[in-house]
Each structure stands twice: as structure tokens, then as C-alpha cells.
Amino acid sequence: MIALAALDIAGTTVDEGGAVYRVLTSVVTDHGVPDVDVRPWMGADKREALAALTGDQSAVDDLHAEFVARLQAAYAATPPVPLPGVPEALAALRATGVRVVLTTGFDRTITDPLLDAVGWKAGEHLDAVVCASEVGGGRPRPDMIHRAMELTGVTDPARVLVAGDTVLDVRAGLAARAGIVVGVLTGAQTRAELEAEHPTHVLAGVRDVPSLLAGRQRSPLAGSDSISSCG
């Protein structure tokens, strides 16, 4: 029985139009790195991504401040919204006793205003939020998932579901030995990219997670459901 759902934010539960990666690309390009490929860093801690993409650790604080300013401006121009069916899915999960924790590579300067914009509050719509900057490191390390488990009192990783739209989300879930690791197709990475990492499932979106869990509870053959189970 799943007791905790640890869910990514941008591209997984919230539609922000891909602004985060456009802004990340622009900041790195303006720092003098042409033809930057941010795809391997999708889902990562943004400070770690900036350091790796620019090769300039000494400038990370300034680069991150610029990233935050540009992303906040992008969100002000086009406010993020919940992905279709996600508010209902979060409510359905919590109604059945599943704790919901959001995890993100953003720090609080972006995360808190973003969640305010979509109207989600800890204790009301979800149980907690964990930022990569608050733990030992971002994805693909499992630190945020482990922290989510600590905050919700879940000790058995087999009772954890992890969902995200990137390869790094899947890798983090597997590293945490989560019982269910879901790749969702609402973000920037493709089914082929996600399936190559061997998640337990690939779903159209988080909106399908309650149905997945209900199906597993009904059937002893849960691993072979029709919503694209991956071996």
C-alpha cells in the first residue's frame, strides 16, 4: 500500500510553459556558453545545473540570482497553472490517506511564489514541500525523497510513489528504491527518454496516478496494467 507520493513540480504537477528551461538556457548563453544543451539537467538542482553548464563555480551565486529574476519575470508575464486533473488527483490521493509531498530543483525564492500562484498550501492541498537546496543535493540523488519520507513518517521505500517528467526524476526514484517510479509525459522529455531509464510506469500525467493505485489494489497483477507498465 502506497503511503507517500513524492511529486515533482514544474512539468509534472504545474504547467509553467517550459519557462524554466528557456530561462536556464538564456542565462547560460548570456554567460558566454554557446549551443548549450540543458536536457541532461532537466529536473536538477538549478545551482548545480548552472555550475555544470557554465563551468564557472565562482559565478554560481550571481548566475542563480539572474536565473531567479528572469524566471520570476516570466512567471509574472505568464502565470503557472496546475496541470489538468492534478488538483483533483492530489485531493483523491490525500482522501485515501496517501501523503503528498512536492519536490523540486527550485529553491524557496521560486517555489513559494509559484505555489502561491496556483493556490496550493501545505496542510491544505499537500503535506509538505522539499527543495533541493534544503537537503544534501538534487536529483538524481534521492535526498529529497528521503526528506519527504522523514517529514511524513514513512520508513519503507516500498510504500513510496515517485513521479516526475524527467530522466533525473526517474533516476532519483530508483535510487530511493521507491515502490513505484512513474515517468509522466506532461513535461519536456519523451516517452522513449523516460522508458530508457526503466521506471515502473509511464503515464500521461499525474492525473492518472489515483487510477493506477486503485488498479494495483484491485489486482494481484498490478505490474502489468494497461497504462504503460515498464519492466
Secondary structure, DSSP 8 states (H G I E B T S, - for coil): ---EEEEESBTTTEE-TTHHHHHHHHHHHHTT--S---GGGTTS-HHHHHHHHH--GGGHHHHHHHHHHHHHHHHHHS--EE-TTHHHHHHHHHHTT-EEEEEESS-HHHHHHHHHHHT--BTTTBSEEEEGGGSS--TTSSHHHHHHHHHHT---GGGEEEEESSHHHHHHHHHTT-SEEEEETTSSS-HHHHHTT--SEEES-GGGHHHHHHHHHH-TTGGG-TTTB--
